[in-house]
Amino acid sequence: MKNGISKLAFLLFFTTLSFQANAQTAGEGSTYLYTALIAVVAILILGVVLQVADSLMRIEAKNMGVEQDNTNFSLIPSWSDVFKPKTPEFAQNSRVVNLQEGHDIKLEGSAKKEFLAISPTTFAVKPTDFVGMSPIPKVEVEPGAEVKAGDVLFFDKKRPEVKYVAPVSGEVIAVNRGEKRSIAEVVILADKDQNSFRSYNLPDINTSREELVAFLLESGVWPMIRQRPYNVVADPLDIPKAIFISTFDSAPNAPDLNFVVAGKEAAFQKGLDVIGKLTEGAVHLGLDARGEVAPSTVFTMATGVEKTYYNGPHPSGNVGIQIHHTNPISANERVWTLGVQEVITIGRLFLEGRYDAERIIAVTGAELEHTGYVKTYLGANLENMVKGNLKNDHVRVVSGDVLTGDALPVNGHLGFFDDQVTVLEEGDEYEMFGWLLPLSPRPTISKTYPNFLFPNYKFTPNTNTHGEKRAFVVTGQYEKVLPMDLYPQQLMKAILVNDYERMEGLGIYELSEEDVALCEFVCTSKQPVQKILRQGLDMMREQG
């Protein structure tokens, strides 16, 4: 950098001499031109000095560990500081992170804030929902067995201390298998009245951390706690440097967690109190600053946590984005994450002494006659939630949202961490010259479609990919939708060639599939970005 500055200084010096010589030759008529050129040179020199000083200040702040996302360690304001979004009034005196990159996909079929009269009858826990679990865990029940809510169904042979339990009481009706006789799901036919629960001897939350962890493991709530990096079930032997909980979901048609948490103040706060005992650092609560209406008081009045507001398009609600802008992680650090409804389950365990896996699920999609919320339990049957409510039968049912969800058969069961069902029209009809004749509106960031002229338009999507996988070219699109200080496209290429050092240097430990889902959405090359990232994360985890 010093050589470059020296060369620029010499260039400016000789340019100034040249201008002076020309001015003397031309006479007094060029005095004003000469003065103007000297002023330009002076401004350029000042700009170089400020840029160098600015870079050195940022580097020093980072080395000292005092760099914060909402602090501008700079001599001059950045463009993002000048044109940052307006902070809503309710967040004026709080820490606010304004995100520029990202993209909101607005779709028809969001859930109306009303409960649907739907009661799923079967529930399942699926080993495949847990990254890194053995394909054939140790199953503790057989078809025909009666279980209570909280009874152990299976455990991972590599980590037998982590128990996976029944979300409801009832009869085990199937232990379904997949490829190579792997366990696909354990299915329970629920009792009509859910009043049979496993009993516990509740510890005091002020007991030792070891006793508290042992109880959480035995009770079956431990799998609800996930660990970054890798997004796996947390290792009970680790002590995380922080725990993060996002109180809003910015994905397309995601459930409104303010609606979900209504009336659950005590359980949510109790869950926070318990979780706070598991870390020597802080419990961080990510709050929504995208609108003019303040988040639920269940979130804003929570105690024992550090609150940060996030303002910007999707993926601002992703916990991975919030970690990056609040307390980034590296290879040798661990951060734990939970969802709002998982916190409530832990809170109810300590308030009521029972494993209550109640979930409020958003039933969404333009192909449904009625959208809304369903009060049910973890792992509910999808068929019960969409049967008799479809506009047509040519649909795809997704457990989760359109960006990160899993396509499942209609008789499948909701994923362990999912609180949304999305129904989409199958896009298996060939669209002739679709990219040349954009006749129908569709969600995209391409300027080929004038979507930017209609920011509030809601699209009716289908599953058509509008193209096939092609050469992996550098476009700069990923960086426009990922609000992280990373180079995602270079990272994906490093994964494809198994370059471990470059993968680590490019920040793979900070990412999970949901964080790069928008990158996959905008990808001109139609690359399976989420699948590639998981491949890289698994490789890094296996390397230790």
HELIX and SHEET records of a PDB file:
HELIX    1   1 LYS A    2  ALA A   26  1                                  25    
HELIX    2   2 GLU A   28  SER A   30  5                                   3    
HELIX    3   3 THR A   31  ASN A   63  1                                  33    
HELIX    4   4 TRP A   79  VAL A   82  1                                   4    
HELIX    5   5 GLU A   89  ALA A   91  5                                   3    
HELIX    6   6 PRO A  127  ASP A  129  5                                   3    
HELIX    7   7 GLU A  179  ARG A  181  5                                   3    
HELIX    8   8 ARG A  209  SER A  219  1                                  11    
HELIX    9   9 TRP A  222  MET A  224  5                                   3    
HELIX   10  10 LEU A  257  VAL A  260  1                                   4    
HELIX   11  11 GLU A  265  ILE A  275  1                                  11    
HELIX   12  12 GLY A  276  LEU A  278  5                                   3    
HELIX   13  13 THR A  297  THR A  300  1                                   4    
HELIX   14  14 VAL A  319  THR A  326  1                                   8    
HELIX   15  15 VAL A  340  GLU A  352  1                                  13    
HELIX   16  16 LEU A  382  VAL A  386  1                                   5    
HELIX   17  17 PRO A  450  LEU A  453  5                                   4    
HELIX   18  18 GLN A  477  VAL A  481  1                                   5    
HELIX   19  19 PRO A  488  LEU A  496  1                                   9    
HELIX   20  20 TYR A  500  GLY A  505  1                                   6    
HELIX   21  21 ILE A  508  GLU A  510  5                                   3    
HELIX   22  22 GLU A  513  VAL A  516  5                                   4    
HELIX   23  23 ALA A  517  VAL A  522  1                                   6    
HELIX   24  24 VAL A  529  GLU A  542  1                                  14    
SHEET    1   A 7 VAL A  96  ASN A  98  0                                        
SHEET    2   A 7 GLU A 306  ASN A 311  1                                        
SHEET    3   A 7 ALA A 282  ASP A 288  1                                        
SHEET    4   A 7 ALA A 242  SER A 246  1                                        
SHEET    5   A 7 VAL A 335  LEU A 338  1                                        
SHEET    6   A 7 ARG A 226  ARG A 228 -1                                        
SHEET    7   A 7 VAL A 232  VAL A 233 -1                                        
SHEET    1   B 4 THR A 122  VAL A 125  0                                        
SHEET    2   B 4 ILE A 183  ALA A 190 -1                                        
SHEET    3   B 4 GLY A 170  ARG A 177 -1                                        
SHEET    4   B 4 GLU A 146  VAL A 147 -1                                        
SHEET    1   C 3 LYS A 138  VAL A 139  0                                        
SHEET    2   C 3 VAL A 152  ASP A 156 -1                                        
SHEET    3   C 3 ARG A 159  VAL A 165 -1                                        
SHEET    1   D 5 GLY A 372  TYR A 377  0                                        
SHEET    2   D 5 GLU A 358  THR A 364 -1                                        
SHEET    3   D 5 GLN A 420  GLU A 425  1                                        
SHEET    4   D 5 VAL A 395  SER A 399 -1                                        
SHEET    5   D 5 ASP A 406  LEU A 408 -1                                        
END                                                                             
